[in-house]
Amino acid sequence: MKTHELINEWFTKWESGDFLNLPISENFKHTSPFGIIEGKTDYLDIVSDNRDKFLGYSFIIHDILVDEKKACTRYTAVQNDFSLDVSEWYIVSENLIEEIVAYYHIGEIRKERQLDK
């Protein structure tokens, strides 16, 4: 399976709620502003325990950059009236996603970090 097809499968599985069959390796690693999750089992357990926060999204894909063993996407995830702009790097090995590094904002900007108007 080509990397582009693998990334499309990732989003299709999420949109359908079929997270137990995500195309991820047993050694899958996910890094995000919430921290690092290591291992397919731990990742799927966290998703299962937090279905309301992970499932029910649709995705507006803005960009996909693809290489043979890696990809980068920029997308908006939409769940009811909530939306989140995300950029993710995917590392691929043996037709599975081995690692994802996700970038997004998860909270209020502290007052001292806000820009002057």
N, C-alpha and C positions, 0 to 999 in steps of 0.2 A: 504494500500500500504506500502510495506517495504521501509525503508530509502534508501537502495541502488537503488531501482526502482525509487524513487522520485528524487534522484540525477541524474540518467540517463535521466529522463524526462526533468529536468532542462536544461541539455546540448542539448538534442534533440530539444527542443523548441527554444533555441538560434540558433542552426545551421539552422533550417528551417525558422527563422525570425518571429516565432509565439510568440513574446514577450507579447502580450496581454493576452495570456493564460498560462503564467508561473505559476507553482504550488506554489504560495506565498500567505500568509495570508493577511487579511486586515490591520493587525498591523505590516506588514513586516518592518524590519529595516536592512539597508545595510550600513556597515562601511567599508571604504577604505581609501587609502591615499588622496583621494579627499574630504573626510569628511563623514558625516552621513546623510543618507536619511531616513526619517521615514514615513511610510505609503505606502501602495500599490499604491494608486492614484498618490502620488508625485513621486514615483519611476518610474512608467510607463510613467508619463508626461515627466520626464527628458529623458528617453530612446527615447520616441517619438520625442522630440525636438532635439535629437542628434543621429538620426539613423545612420549617417555616421560613428560615433565613436563606436556604439554598435553592429550594425548588419554586416553580411557578414563574420563572423568568422567561422573557423573550429577549432576543439579542439583536441589536442593530450593529452590524459589522461595518466599520468605517475603513479599516485598512488591514490587509494581511500581507506580510512579507515572508517569503518562504525560501529556505535553503534545503539541501538534502537531509540534514540532521537537526535543523532548528527552524523555528518560525517565530514571528512576532505579530500580535494582533492589537488593534485599538478598536474598542467597541463600547457601546452603551448597553448596560443590562437594565431591563425594565420589569418591575414587579408591581402591578397595580399602580399606585401613585408615586412609587419610589423609583428613582433611576440612579445609576452609578456609572461613571465614566472610568474605564479600565484600560490599561495596557498590560499585556502579558507576553513573556518569553516562554517558549516551549522547547525543551531539549528532547529529541527523539532517538530511540534506540530499539532496534529489532521490531519495527512497526508498532511500537507503543510509546506513549508519552512517559518519559523517565523523570522529567522535572518541569515544574512551572514556577516562574518568578513573576508575581503579580504586583502591579503598582496602581494604587488608588487612594483617595482621601477618605478617611473614616471618621472624621469628627470636626468639631469647631476649630477655627484657627485662633490660637491664643492671642489676646489683645496686643501683646508686645510684638507679635509677628505679623500683624495686619499692616497692610500698606496704607500710607497717608493718602487722603483724597485730594 
